[in-house]
Amino acid sequence: MTSIAIGPEGNLFAADFYNHRVQKFSPDGTFLTDFGSKGAGASQFEHALAVAVADDGSVLVADLGNHRIQKWRLAEP
């Protein structure tokens, strides 16, 4: 992991650099989901370097190898 962020609901998001994804955990540490895969398309990363979560729950991920930042709004369960 290279970066973590806490969302407005208290969930933790972790940039998983070597696995090209972001992982989401509940406030008590329970794994909830992950998103992303290796590549250059939408929702793909070439090393997710950093993650941030906005007040509205939007997730921003710095994608080192693709030289971009991707933004999404995750659906709530």
Secondary structure in CASP SS format (residue, H / E / C, confidence):
PFRMAT SS
TARGET T0000
AUTHOR 0000-0000-0000
METHOD secondary structure of the structure
MODEL  1
M C 1.00
T C 1.00
S E 1.00
I E 1.00
A E 1.00
I E 1.00
G C 1.00
P C 1.00
E C 1.00
G C 1.00
N C 1.00
L E 1.00
F E 1.00
A E 1.00
A E 1.00
D E 1.00
F H 1.00
Y H 1.00
N H 1.00
H C 1.00
R E 1.00
V E 1.00
Q E 1.00
K E 1.00
F E 1.00
S C 1.00
P C 1.00
D C 1.00
G C 1.00
T C 1.00
F E 1.00
L E 1.00
T E 1.00
D E 1.00
F E 1.00
G C 1.00
S E 1.00
K E 1.00
G C 1.00
A C 1.00
G C 1.00
A C 1.00
S C 1.00
Q E 1.00
F E 1.00
E C 1.00
H C 1.00
A E 1.00
L E 1.00
A E 1.00
V E 1.00
A E 1.00
V E 1.00
A C 1.00
D C 1.00
D C 1.00
G C 1.00
S E 1.00
V E 1.00
L E 1.00
V E 1.00
A E 1.00
D E 1.00
L C 1.00
G C 1.00
N C 1.00
H C 1.00
R E 1.00
I E 1.00
Q E 1.00
K E 1.00
W E 1.00
R E 1.00
L C 1.00
A C 1.00
E C 1.00
P C 1.00
END
